[in-house]
Amino acid sequence: MNWQQLLSARRFGMEEYHDEKHHDRTDFQRDYDRLIFSAPFRRLQNKTQVFPLPGSIFVHNRLTHSIEVSCVGRSLGMIVGKELRKRYPDSPADFEEISAIIAAGCLAHDLGNPPFGHSGETAISSYFSEGKGKYLEEKIKEEGGRWEDFTNFEGNANSIRLLIHQFNGRRRGGFVLTYSMLASIVKYPYSSVTSDGKFGFFKAEEKDFKQIADTLGMHCIEESPLKYARHPLVYLVEAADDICYKIMDLEDAHKLGLLTTEQTKELFLNFFPEERQRKMQKTLQRVSDINEQIAYLRSSVIGLLVDECSKVFLENEQEILDGKFGKSLIKYISGTANEAYRIATDISYKKIYKTKDVVDIELAGHRIIGFLIDTFITAIEDRDAKYSKLILSRIPEQYETDAPTLYERILAVLDFVSGMTDVYALDLYRKITGMSLPTV
């Protein structure tokens, strides 16, 4: 793969359009602004990240997480972009725009995630793989649909669908974003029938993704099932996400009392050699506010991990361009930081992700999402029934519940349900089940 081709401002859905107007913002900066002002991005404020949505103590939701990931991603992009310009001073590639591409990609990376955190993805997959939806398998396969799109439901693939699909009444190309920005969020650029279950696009968007990937010169590993090597900028978007969710979850856990102040300080200090730790301890002594102390340590760790991940990317640039690099950048950071990140990961699983409140959200999300999907799919299967008509009237017209194939109609249901906020999904569940009634 080559940088000049990989960094393209071509817009999906507007390939034939040539804008003669001079813009002070670049195309990639306009991507960022377009996402910030979009309804799906605003809805992230009421979607669970890890902990239940805030009561008296404010913790991260999908919106604040995405903004912070974008901030970290911009820093990664600036470091990498500047170094690539030094390496290739005569290259026509827009290395200076890498930070803007990454910043926009980070804003968009979680747009397709359903309500109730990662348990929402599991709830959707489980409905089809082991729940009431199993009976649909033969019907989907008989008409040529891809059953694995449902049993392995992936928020990453749903993000691409949300961004490029032409919903009813909307313009061609969806958000009409640049090719490079769209490719930067596809962590698993292959179809759902690959062996590990992770994938980057539904069958409905496969042709469109192939167009984007081929135009950018992404390395095609296999034609059937379709599989590409990652776009290089995916590694930077992924690194920003890895840095933020792990480190910010520790800070949230401290605020909620799941980790003591001393435990949290130790976890953060572990990222640094002893000499640096001593200097940091002196800084901590000058600040008496506990939250400020934790914030200082957290920001120091993020800065370290940004430098480490940038270094890994630049050291392995050629291998990344050849499509032969391993997994995530964070796994290849140097010794002390690597071990500290591993310890933080272990603690997170034991002390955070299995706490009662987090598990309760997962249980509730599984029940609510499963019920809503089953209700709407039952309705699209028997559209003429009076109750079905009432149920389908709750789905906005932009979602194609009358599409010609069952596969497409189910995707429309998943579009609707996955786009819900936690609050909206709970409210609709209560109303349909009769647990809550409108005020008369």
N, C-alpha and C positions, 0 to 999 in steps of 0.2 A: 504494500500500500504506500502511497506517497502523499505528503502533506498538502501539496497544492490542490490535489483532487479531493482530499478528505475535508478540507475547509471550504465549504461551498455555501454561498448566500442564496442559492436557488430556493424558491419557495414552493412547497408542495401545494398543488392545486392552481398555481399561477405560473407554471413553467413557461408559458408563451407570452407572459406579460412583461413589458420592459418599462420601468418607471423612469421617465426623463427628469422628474423633479429632483432637485438637490435636497438631501435630508441631513440635518446636523447629527442625528442619531444614525448609527450603522444599523444594518438589517438585524444583526444579532442583539443589539440593544433594544430594538423595536420588538423582538421576540419576548424579551424580558418584560417590557412594559405591557405587552398584550396579555401575558400570563397573569401579571399582578392584578390587572383590572377585570379578570374573567370571573364568572360566577362559580365554576368548579374550584378555582383557587380559594375564593372566599369561603366556600363551604367547608374547607379543611379546618376552619376554626372550631367546628363542632364535630370533629372526628377524633377518636381516641388515638393517641400515639402508643403509650404503654399503660399509664395509670388512668383511672377514671377521670372524666372531665372535672375541672377544678371546682372545689367548694370554697372554703376559707383560705386554702393554700393553693397558690397557682402553680401548676405543673404544665409541662409541654403538651400541646395538642399537635395535630398534623400541620397546622398552619405555622405555628412558631418554629416547629422542627424544620419545615421546608425553608423558611426564611434564614435560619441559622446555617443550614446545609449550604444554601446559596452563597452566604457570606464566606464560608470556609472554602467552597468550590472556587469562588472568584480569586481567593488568595493562591490556591493551588495553580489555577490557570495563569495568573500573572507571573509566578515563578517559572513555570514551564515555558510559557510563551517567550519570556525574555531570554531564557537560555537557548531555546531553539533558534531565536533570531541571531544570537551570537554564533551558533553552530553553522547556520546557513544564511550568512549576511546578504547573499544575492538572490535568495529564493523569493519568488513572487507570492508564496503562501502568506496568508494573513495571520501570522503568529500572534500579532498584537490583539487579535479578536478572540483568542482562545479563552481568556478570562470571561468575556461576555457570553460566549457559547456555554461555558460550564455553569455560570451563574443562572442562566435561563434554564438549562437542563436540570439543575438542582431544584428549581422552583417546581418543575413539572414532574419530577421523578415519582411522586406519590399520588398524583391526581387520580389514578385509576383504582386506588385502594378502597375497598368497601368500608362501611362503618364498623366500629368495634375492633379496631386494630387488626393485627395479623390473623386473629381468630376469625375475622370476617371471610378471609380467603378460604380458610379451612372449612368454615360452615358451608360455603358454596360448593366446594369440591366434594365434601362429604354427602351433601344432598344427592348428588348424581352418582357417586361411587358406592355408597353404602346406605343411602337413605331412600326416601320415597321416589326419587327421580330415576332409580335404576331401570324402571320399565321403559324409559325413553330411549335406551341405547340402540335397540334394533331399528326403531323408527328413524333415528338420526343417521345411522349407518346406511340404511336402505336408500335414503335420498341423497347420499353422498356428503353428508356433513361430517365434521371431525369431532367425535365423541370425547377425545382427550382434551379438547379445549375446555370442556366442562369439568371433567373429573380431576384435571390438574390446574384448575382455575388459577390464574396468575395475575396479580395486580399490575405487574410491569407490562404485560401484554394489553391489559385493559387501559393503561395510560396511553399507549400508542393508538388504540382504537378511539379513545375519547378525543385525541388531538387531530386525527386525520380523517375519521369517518364523516361522511356527509349525512347528518341527521335530517329528518324531515324539516323543511323550511329553512335550512341552513345552507351556507354557500359551499361550493365544491372545495375540497381540501381541508375541511374542518377549521382549525385555527389558522391555517395557511402559514405554517412556520417553516423556517429554513431546514434544508435537508440535514445539515450538520448537527443542528440542535436536536432534531428528532432522533437521529442515530445515536446521539450521546447518552440517551437514557435507556437504550435497549441492552440490558445486562446479559440477556440470553438470546442472541440473534438467531434463533432456530425454532422450528415448529414444535408443537406439543407432542408429536409422536416420537420424539427422541427419547432415549432410554432413561435419563435422569428425571424426567417430568417437568423440569424448568423450561420455560419457553418465552419468546419475546413478542409473538404476534398470533392472533387467531387466524384461522383459515380465511375468514372474511377479509382480512387485511394483508394476506400473504403477498398477493400480486403487487400491492402498493409498496410494501416494505422492500420487496425485491427491486422495484424501480429505484427506490431511494438508495439502497445498498449498492446496486450496480453503478449508479451515477457517481457515487462517492468512491468507487473503486475498492469497496470492501472485499476481502478475500473470501470467495465462495468455497467452502470446504466440501459441501455435498449438495447435489441438486434435489435428490429425493430420498428421504425427507429433507427439505431445504434447511441448510445450516451454513452460517457465515462465521468468520472470525469477528471478534468485537471491533467496533470503531475505537481507535485509541483513546478518545476522550471519555469513553465509558469508564475507564479505569479511574479517572480523576473525579467524575461524578460519584462513583461508588465509594472512593476513598473519603470524600467529604461526608457522605452518609455514614460510613463506618465510624469516622471520627466523632461525629456529632451524637449519634444515637447512643453510643456506649458511654461517652464522657458526660453528656447531659443527663442520661438516666441516673448516673451516680449522684449528680448534684440534686436531682429531683428526689431521689431516695433519701438523701440527707435531710431535705426540707420536710419530708413526710415522717422522719424518725425511723426509717427502716435501717439506716446506717448511722452509727454514732459519728460525732465530729472527728474523733481520733481515727476511726476506721477510714473515713473519707479522706482525711489528710494523708494517711499512710498510703492509700491506694493511688493518690495523685503524685505524692513524692517519689513513689517507687519507679516512676518513669525516668528519673534523673540520676546521674552518678552522684556519689557522696559529696564531692566538692560543691556541686551546684545545689544540692539539698541544703547544705549549711548556709549558703547565701540566701536561699529562699526562706529558711527558718528565721533569719534576721529580719527579712522583709515582713514576715508574719508578726513579729514582735512589735512592729510599728503600727499595726492595725488591730484594734480591739474587737471590732464587729465580726462575729463568727461567719456570717453570710459573705462578707467582703473577703475574708480569708479564703473561704472555699472558692469564691469567684476568681480570686487571684490565681489560685492553684489550677483551677479548671482552665483558665485562659492560657496559662503557661503550658499545660499539657497539650492543648489544641495547637498552640504555636509550634511545639516540638513535633507533633505528628504531621502537621502540614509540611514542615521541612523534611521529615523522614520520608513521607510518601512521594514528595516531589523528587527527592533524590533517587528513590527506587525507580520511578518512572523514567527519569533521564538516563540512569545507568542501563536500563533495559529497553531503551527506545527502539533499537533495531529489531529486537525480538518481538516487541509489541507490534511494530509495523509489518513484520513477517507473519503475524497471527499465531505466534508460537509461545507467547508468554503464558504463565500459569494463572492462578486465580486472582485474588485481590491484592493490591499494593500493600495493604496493611499487614499481610502475612509475611512480607519480606523485609520489614523494618529491622533495624539493628538490635543487637542482643538485649540491653537493659530495657529499652522501650517495648520490645517484643514480649519479653517475659511479663512486664507490668500489664500490658494489654491482655495477655492470656489470663493473668490473675483477676483482672477487672471483669473479664468475660465470665469466669467461673463464679465470682461473687454475684454478678448480675443474675445469673440463672438461679442461684440458691437463695439470694436475699430479696430479689426484685420480681423476676418474671413468674415466680411461683407463689407470690403472696396471695392472701385470701381475696383482697379487692381486685387484683388483676385477674385471678382465676374466675371470680364472680362475673366480671365483665365478659370474659370469654364464654362462660356458660350462658349468660343472658343473650349475648350476640348470636351464639349458635342457634338458640331457640327462636329468636326473633327473625333472623335472616332466613332460616329454614322454613318457617311458617309463611313468610311473605313470598318467597320464591314459589313454594308449593301452591299457594293461593292464586298467584298470577298465572302460573303455567297451567293449572287446572282450567282457568278461565280462557286462556288462548286456545286450549284444546277443544273447548265446547263453547264457542263464541255466541251461539244463538240462545243459550240459556239466559233467563232473566237475571239471575244472580251474577253470571259472568259479565253481562253488560254493565251492571252496576260496578263490579270490581274493576273492569277495564276502563271505566270512565275516570278512575283515579290516576291513570297513567297519562302524562302529558303527550300531546300529539307528536312531539318531536321523536318519540320512540316508536319504531316500526312494528307494532304488535300485529299488523295485518300483512307482514312480509310474506312472499310466496312460499318460503320453506319453513319447516318447523325449527330447523337450526337457527335461522335468522330471527324467528320470533322469540326463541329462548334467549338469544343474545340481546334482544330488545328488552326483555324482562330483566336480565342481568345489568344492562345499561342503567335502567331505572333504579334497581335496588342498590347497586354498588355506588351510585351517585348520591345516595341519601346520607344525611348526617346521622349521627347516633340518636340525636333528639327526635328527628323526623321519623326515623325507622321505628323507634319506641312508640311515638305518638300514633303512627299509622297502625301498628300492631294492636295497640289498645283499642283503637276505634273499630277495627275490623272484627276483633274478638268480642266487642261489646263491653270491654272493661272500662271504657271511657266514652262519654257522649258529648256532643257539642252543647254549649250552653244555650238554652232556649230563652 
